[in-house]
Amino acid sequence: MRESRWAIQAPRADQGHPMLHRGGCSLGTQRGAGELLDRDGVASATERYPDLEMCDVCAPWGSLGISKPRPRPAATDIDDP
């Protein structure tokens, strides 16, 4: 049942993004992902969190029937001394 659901993990840093996991993903449960969502819940979450990332370990895009998202560009906001 958990594998047919998904969960969102809160950002781990101030500038971080929430992450979507499959319901049974050990990374999501270890890192405090929230309640289990159905497909409608995931659709609502993507509207609420446009920067929602997807776990590379459990690959929730496969169970959602969507293409793998493109990788995000690396942060380049580092100030030079």
N, C-alpha and C positions, 0 to 999 in steps of 0.2 A: 504493500500500500504506500509506503514512504517513497518508493521510486517513481510512483505516478504523481507525486506532488513536488513542490519546490519550496525553498526557504531563502529569505534575504538576510544576509549578514550585514550589520551596521558597519560603516567605515571604521577602519582601525587607526586612522590618523586624521588630524584636523582638515587636511586638504584631500583626504581620501574619498573614495566612492563606495557605495554599497555594492555587495556582490551577491549574485544569484547562484544558488547551489541546488542540486537535486536533493530531495528530501532525505535520502540515505547517505549523503556525502559525509564522510568522517571529518573533513576539514570544516564543514559548516557546523556540525554539532560541537566540535571542539572549540570553535571560535564564537559560539553563541548566536547562531542564526536564529531568526524568529520563528513564528508559527508557520505551519505548513500551508501552502497556497495551492489552489487549483489553477487551471489555465486562465480563468477570468481574473483571478488575483494577480497572476504574473502580468497580464495585459495592463491592469490598473497600475501595478508597480512600475512598469516601463514608462507609463505616462507621468507618474509622480516623480520618478528618478530617471531623467533622461540620460544620466551618466552611469547608469547601472552596468556594472561589469559582470562577466560570467566566469565561473571557476573553470580553469583549464584542466583540473584533475577529474571532476565529475562530468564535465561537458554538458550542461543542461540544455544547450541548443539542440542537441540530438533528440532528446526526449520531447522537446517542444516542436520538432519538425521544422526548424529554421536553420539557415546557414550559419556557420561559425562566424562570429563577429570579427572584424578587422582588429588587429592589435592597436592599442592606444599609443600615440607618440610618447617618447620619454620626456620627462620634465626637463626644461632648459632654463628655468627661472633662477639659476644659481648666480648670486652676485659675485663678481670678481673683486678681490681686495685691492 
